[in-house]
Amino acid sequence: MIFGFTEAQISGFFLTYGVGAFIAYMLFIIGQLAWESKAGRFGTFVLFLGLGVGFLGFLAKLVIQWWLEK
């Protein structure tokens, strides 16, 4: 018990909100990279597609988990 929370509760919280915050920060980094490199519309799309495709797995996990618990 840490601050009245179990290890499972803490890890569940950080796996959901902590990883979500890192994803939001990484989207900011990808956008900044596209802006500084003057990638244009198509280049920005390719950057977000190529570097951000892993986010879909995380979002799919949340949706599947919600659907199974429903």
VENRAQUI-V970772 format. One line per field, one symbol per residue. phi: phi as a letter, one per 30 degrees, with the letter a starting at -180 (. if undefined). psi: psi as a letter, one per 30 degrees, with the letter a starting at -180 (. if undefined). burial: b if it has 9 or more other ideal C-beta (glycine too) atoms within 8 Angstrom, else e. A space follows every 50 residues. Layout:
phi=???
psi=???
burial=???
This chain:
phi=.bhicddddddddddddddddddddddddddddddddhdidddddddddd dcdddddddddddddddddd
psi=kjhgkleeeeeeeffeeeeeeeeeeeeeeeeeeeeffhfaeeeeeeeeee fgfffeeeeeeeeeeeeef.
burial=eeeeeeeeebeebbebebbbeebeebbeebbebbeeeebeeebbebbbee ebeebeebeeebeeeeeeee
